[in-house]
Amino acid sequence: MKASFFLNKSILEKEIINKNYYIIFIYKAFDLPEFKNVNESIIKIFNKIKKIIVETID
């Protein structure tokens, strides 16, 4: 999750410059998912967060 976060944080960087947002990810399972699945999920989550931030600003 950490690697995927840092690879995809550019999705949010423009919207959160000079703003305070806290993003917490909690993974609750016993098995470890493949990086591909984690990365796809992080991208979806970041795009949803970006959409919410943009909508609240306008």
Protein Blocks (a to p, Z undefined) as FASTA:
>chain_A
ZZmmmmmmmmmmmmmgoiacddddddddfbdcdfklmmmmmmmmmmmmmmmmmmmmZZ
